[in-house]
Structures are given as structure tokens and as C-alpha cells.
Amino acid sequence: MIAEKQIKCQDVTINYIDEGSGVPIVFIHNGGGFFQCWIKQIEYFRAEYRVIALDLPGFGESSESDQPYTLDYFLQVLVVFLNKLQIDNMILAGNCIGASIAIKYKNRYPLKVIKLILINICPGERLIHLTLFRIILFKVKSEFITGTFKKIVRFLITGTPVKNKFPDILFGPRPDKESSVYMKYLLKFKDPKQTRSRINLLFASNTFTLSRILEDNSHVSDSLLIWGEFNKVADLRKEGYFHQNLCGIQTINIMEGCGHLLMYESPERTNKLIRDHIES
């Protein structure tokens, strides 16, 4: 049984777990997710490491904020969170926006991160494939136009067949629909707080664009990079290899048969890759 804890960080209450002892491994989930996405890593690594995983603001069991969910906002919350837990030297792992937050943190505090594990790095504004939508979302300043567009997006997410693609879109071709994580996603996609947070995050997704946050790829070029073969959120061919080159990482580890939540779908191989990277 894993005991969940709460701690106040800036304007939100963060839900998290803190298990085991030793060198800390901090896990940061994807947008719309929760710490349970890392349950297989928590269970595996807590025997030898201090394992910490949090629900980001607005997601899981953490409270939501009125602030825009930009990369800088999440980074500020993470800094406060880690300071309160008195963590100075850690292994940092993130999936999607969690990977972007991890990169930004290491760029800001390179001496505090021993090893960096990056899974399915967030494409940022590249998530919005239609150029017109991207322009309206990130460049139009008219409150009327952006307000109308937000209503359309909210309807698409909550009131149309688009919503029925979740949570399947996060998994590979053959998800285990009886698994605890799948069932929690089903529950959370009906949660108004989680829906508001997903929309908030979408409208700040341009702040996660990697080319804008890579201050020095020497800080990330030696990272472990893992990507799902059937990632429907960030396509391997369009985004995986692009982000590999952008970071200057020599090898991209492709998780066959997996989607965006590869660490849950293929835990044994993921755990081995992480362990080998830590011990290298």
C-alpha cells in the first residue's frame, strides 16, 4: 500500500508519494495524467532508492490553480516542492510535459540532477497540427476570438466523439482495459477539474516547445530517451527523431507495441533501461 501525502506549494496543494530511501528518483507525469502512471517504477525502484512522484497542479488529486499552466509555472511549483522535501541531488524522470519540465529544471539547476530520463518529450506548439488553429491559439490577441475558440475546444474535448478517443489514445494498440491506470483515466476524463486543467494546459502548450527551452543541449545530450512506437500524442517519426536531434542525444530507445504510457505498458524493459542508465 502506497501512502499519499499532501504539501502546500505556492497556490496549490500537491498530492504526492515518497517511498523508500537512498538517492531520490523524482517522477513527473504527462499532461492529463497522475502519479499512478509511474506505479510500476515506484514499486520496482523503492527497494533501493527514495522514490518520489507527484500529481501536477490541476491533475490527479492535486488542487488546481487559476494561473495559466505554462512550463514556467509548473517549474516554479516543482522547485518549491523539491525544496520543501529538501532534495538537492536527484535522478529526474518525466513523460511528455514531465520531460519538458525535467529538461527546464536541469537547464536551471544542472548540478542538482545526477541523471535525466526523458520519455516522449512534449512537442509543444507542434501538438496543434493545423496552422490556423495554432495561430489563433498562440498569436491572436482578440479576447472575443480566443474566447470563442476556447468554447469550441471545450466542446470538442467534452461534448463530441473526440472525447471517446480517451483514454485509448494514450495507450498502444492493445491496452489492458481492466488495468488500474486505464480505469483511473476513465474516471479522471469525467472529472470537471481534470477537464479544465487539460484545456488550460492546451492553451499554454506553446511554452513547452523544446526549441525555446533548450538553453544548452550539453545538459541533456547524455540523457536516456525513450519513445513509444505507437505514440498517438507525439508520433515517433515526426516528433521522436526530431526531438532526439534537437537534444543531441545519441540513441532513442523505441518501445515496441507501446503508446504514450510506455512505462506502464512495458514496465520491465523501461525499468531495465532506467536502471542501466543510472548505473552507467
C-alpha positions as CSV (number, residue, x, y, z in Angstrom):
1,M,0.0,0.0,0.0
2,I,1.4,3.4,-1.0
3,A,0.6,6.3,1.3
4,E,-0.3,9.5,-0.5
5,K,0.7,12.8,1.1
6,Q,-0.1,16.5,0.6
7,I,2.0,19.6,0.8
8,K,1.3,23.3,0.0
9,C,3.4,24.7,-2.8
10,Q,2.7,28.3,-3.9
11,D,-1.0,28.5,-4.6
12,V,-1.8,24.8,-4.8
13,T,-1.8,21.7,-2.7
14,I,0.3,19.0,-4.2
15,N,-0.6,15.3,-3.8
16,Y,2.5,13.0,-3.9
17,I,4.1,9.8,-2.7
18,D,7.5,9.5,-1.0
19,E,8.7,5.9,-0.7
20,G,12.0,4.1,0.2
21,S,15.4,5.6,1.0
22,G,18.6,6.4,-0.8
23,V,19.3,8.5,-3.8
24,P,16.0,10.2,-4.8
25,I,14.3,9.5,-8.1
26,V,11.6,12.1,-9.0
27,F,8.9,11.1,-11.5
28,I,6.8,13.7,-13.3
29,H,3.8,12.6,-15.3
30,N,2.3,13.6,-18.7
31,G,-0.4,16.2,-19.2
32,G,-3.8,15.0,-18.1
33,G,-2.1,12.2,-16.1
34,F,-1.3,11.5,-12.4
35,F,1.5,9.9,-10.4
36,Q,0.0,6.3,-10.8
37,C,1.3,6.3,-14.4
38,W,4.6,5.5,-12.7
39,I,3.3,2.8,-10.4
40,K,5.5,0.1,-11.9
41,Q,8.6,2.2,-11.5
42,I,7.6,3.2,-7.9
43,E,7.2,-0.4,-6.9
44,Y,10.4,-1.5,-8.6
45,F,12.8,1.2,-7.5
46,R,11.6,1.9,-4.0
47,A,13.6,-1.1,-2.6
48,E,16.9,0.7,-3.4
49,Y,16.0,4.4,-3.9
50,R,13.9,7.1,-2.5
51,V,11.1,7.3,-5.0
52,I,9.0,10.5,-5.3
53,A,6.1,11.0,-7.7
54,L,3.7,14.0,-7.7
55,D,0.4,15.0,-9.2
56,L,1.0,18.2,-11.1
57,P,-1.4,21.2,-10.3
58,G,-4.9,20.5,-11.6
59,F,-4.3,16.8,-12.2
60,G,-4.7,13.7,-10.1
61,E,-5.5,14.6,-6.6
62,S,-3.6,17.9,-6.5
63,S,-5.7,21.1,-6.4
64,E,-6.0,23.4,-9.4
65,S,-4.7,26.9,-9.9
66,D,-6.1,30.0,-11.6
67,Q,-2.6,30.5,-13.2
68,P,-2.0,29.6,-16.8
69,Y,-0.4,26.1,-16.9
70,T,2.8,27.2,-18.6
71,L,6.1,25.4,-18.4
72,D,7.5,28.2,-16.1
73,Y,4.5,27.8,-13.7
74,F,5.0,24.1,-13.4
75,L,8.7,24.6,-12.9
76,Q,8.1,27.1,-10.1
77,V,5.8,24.6,-8.3
78,L,8.4,21.8,-8.8
79,V,11.2,24.0,-7.4
80,V,9.1,24.8,-4.3
81,F,8.1,21.1,-3.9
82,L,11.7,19.8,-4.1
83,N,12.9,22.5,-1.7
84,K,10.3,21.6,0.8
85,L,11.3,18.0,0.6
86,Q,15.0,19.1,0.9
87,I,16.0,17.3,-2.3
88,D,19.2,18.6,-3.8
89,N,20.7,15.8,-5.8
90,M,18.3,13.5,-7.7
91,I,17.6,11.4,-10.7
92,L,14.8,13.2,-12.6
93,A,12.4,11.4,-14.9
94,G,9.5,12.8,-16.9
95,N,7.0,11.8,-19.6
96,C,5.7,14.4,-22.2
97,I,5.3,17.7,-20.3
98,G,7.0,16.0,-17.4
99,A,10.1,15.5,-19.7
100,S,9.9,19.2,-20.7
101,I,9.7,20.3,-17.1
102,A,12.7,18.0,-16.3
103,I,14.8,19.5,-19.1
104,K,14.0,23.0,-17.9
105,Y,14.8,22.1,-14.3
106,K,18.2,20.6,-15.4
107,N,19.0,23.7,-17.5
108,R,18.3,25.8,-14.5
109,Y,20.0,23.6,-11.9
110,P,22.4,21.4,-13.7
111,L,24.3,20.4,-10.6
112,K,21.2,19.1,-8.8
113,V,20.3,16.4,-11.4
114,I,22.5,13.3,-11.5
115,K,20.7,11.6,-14.3
116,L,17.9,12.6,-16.7
117,I,15.3,10.2,-18.1
118,L,13.2,11.6,-20.9
119,I,10.1,9.8,-22.2
120,N,8.0,11.1,-25.2
121,I,9.2,14.8,-24.9
122,C,6.3,17.2,-25.3
123,P,6.0,18.6,-28.9
124,G,4.7,22.0,-27.5
125,E,3.0,24.0,-30.2
126,R,3.6,21.2,-32.6
127,L,0.7,19.4,-30.8
128,I,-1.6,21.6,-32.8
129,H,-1.2,20.3,-36.4
130,L,-3.4,22.9,-38.2
131,T,-1.6,26.1,-38.8
132,L,-4.8,28.2,-38.5
133,F,-5.6,26.7,-35.1
134,R,-2.0,27.3,-33.9
135,I,-2.2,31.0,-35.0
136,I,-5.5,31.5,-33.2
137,L,-4.3,29.7,-30.1
138,F,-1.0,31.4,-29.6
139,K,-0.8,34.6,-31.6
140,V,-4.3,36.2,-31.8
141,K,-4.7,38.8,-29.1
142,S,-8.5,39.4,-29.5
143,E,-10.3,38.2,-26.4
144,F,-13.5,37.6,-28.4
145,I,-11.8,35.4,-30.9
146,T,-9.7,33.4,-28.4
147,G,-12.8,33.2,-26.0
148,T,-14.9,31.8,-28.9
149,F,-12.1,29.4,-29.8
150,K,-11.8,28.2,-26.2
151,K,-15.5,27.4,-26.2
152,I,-15.1,25.4,-29.4
153,V,-12.1,23.5,-27.9
154,R,-14.0,22.8,-24.7
155,F,-16.9,21.4,-26.7
156,L,-14.6,19.2,-28.8
157,I,-13.0,17.8,-25.7
158,T,-16.1,17.2,-23.7
159,G,-19.2,17.1,-26.0
160,T,-18.3,15.2,-29.1
161,P,-16.9,11.8,-30.2
162,V,-13.4,13.2,-29.7
163,K,-13.8,12.5,-26.0
164,N,-14.4,8.8,-26.8
165,K,-10.8,8.5,-28.1
166,F,-9.6,8.9,-24.5
167,P,-8.0,7.1,-22.8
168,D,-7.3,4.8,-25.7
169,I,-5.2,7.5,-27.4
170,L,-2.7,7.3,-24.6
171,F,-2.0,3.6,-24.9
172,G,-0.7,1.2,-27.6
173,P,-2.9,-0.9,-30.0
174,R,-3.9,-3.4,-27.3
175,P,-4.5,-1.6,-24.0
176,D,-5.4,-3.6,-20.9
177,K,-8.8,-2.0,-20.2
178,E,-9.0,-3.8,-16.8
179,S,-5.8,-2.2,-15.5
180,S,-5.9,0.2,-12.6
181,V,-4.3,3.0,-14.6
182,Y,-6.7,2.6,-17.5
183,M,-9.6,2.6,-15.1
184,K,-8.3,5.7,-13.4
185,Y,-8.0,7.5,-16.7
186,L,-11.7,6.6,-17.5
187,L,-12.6,8.2,-14.1
188,K,-10.5,11.2,-14.5
189,F,-11.6,12.1,-18.0
190,K,-15.1,12.6,-16.5
191,D,-13.7,14.9,-13.7
192,P,-14.5,18.6,-14.4
193,K,-11.3,19.7,-12.6
194,Q,-9.2,17.5,-14.9
195,T,-11.0,18.7,-18.0
196,R,-10.5,22.4,-17.0
197,S,-6.8,21.6,-16.4
198,R,-6.4,19.9,-19.8
199,I,-7.9,22.9,-21.6
200,N,-5.7,25.3,-19.5
201,L,-2.6,23.2,-20.4
202,L,-3.6,23.1,-24.1
203,F,-3.7,26.9,-24.3
204,A,-0.2,27.1,-22.8
205,S,1.3,24.2,-24.8
206,N,3.4,26.6,-26.9
207,T,5.5,27.3,-23.8
208,F,6.6,23.6,-23.8
209,T,8.2,23.9,-27.3
210,L,11.6,22.4,-26.9
211,S,13.5,24.7,-29.2
212,R,12.5,27.6,-27.0
213,I,13.7,26.0,-23.7
214,L,16.9,24.3,-24.7
215,E,19.4,26.7,-23.4
216,D,22.3,24.3,-23.7
217,N,21.9,20.8,-25.1
218,S,25.1,19.7,-23.3
219,H,22.9,19.5,-20.2
220,V,20.6,16.9,-21.9
221,S,22.7,15.2,-24.6
222,D,23.6,12.4,-22.2
223,S,20.0,11.8,-21.2
224,L,18.1,8.5,-21.6
225,L,15.5,9.0,-24.3
226,I,12.6,6.5,-24.7
227,W,9.7,6.8,-27.2
228,G,6.6,4.7,-27.8
229,E,6.4,3.0,-31.2
230,F,2.6,3.8,-31.4
231,N,2.6,7.1,-29.6
232,K,-0.5,8.9,-30.9
233,V,0.1,12.1,-28.9
234,A,3.7,12.6,-30.2
235,D,4.4,10.5,-33.2
236,L,7.7,8.7,-33.2
237,R,8.6,9.6,-36.8
238,K,7.6,13.2,-36.7
239,E,8.4,14.1,-33.1
240,G,10.7,11.3,-31.6
241,Y,13.6,11.6,-34.1
242,F,13.1,15.4,-34.3
243,H,13.5,15.8,-30.5
244,Q,16.4,13.3,-30.4
245,N,18.3,15.5,-32.9
246,L,17.3,18.7,-31.1
247,C,18.7,17.4,-27.8
248,G,21.8,15.9,-29.4
249,I,21.0,12.5,-27.8
250,Q,22.9,9.7,-29.5
251,T,20.3,6.9,-29.0
252,I,16.5,6.8,-29.0
253,N,15.1,3.7,-27.3
254,I,11.9,2.7,-29.1
255,M,9.4,0.8,-27.1
256,E,7.7,-1.6,-29.5
257,G,3.9,-2.0,-29.2
258,C,3.6,0.8,-26.7
259,G,2.0,4.2,-26.8
260,H,2.3,7.4,-24.7
261,L,2.3,5.5,-21.4
262,L,5.0,3.1,-22.3
263,M,6.4,3.0,-18.7
264,Y,3.1,1.3,-17.7
265,E,2.7,-0.8,-20.7
266,S,6.2,-2.2,-20.8
267,P,7.5,-1.8,-17.2
268,E,10.2,-4.5,-17.3
269,R,12.1,-3.1,-20.2
270,T,11.5,0.5,-19.1
271,N,12.8,-0.3,-15.6
272,K,15.9,-2.0,-17.1
273,L,16.7,1.0,-19.3
274,I,16.3,3.3,-16.4
275,R,18.5,1.1,-14.1
276,D,21.2,0.7,-16.8
277,H,21.2,4.5,-17.4
278,I,21.5,5.2,-13.7
279,E,24.3,2.7,-13.2
280,S,26.2,3.7,-16.4
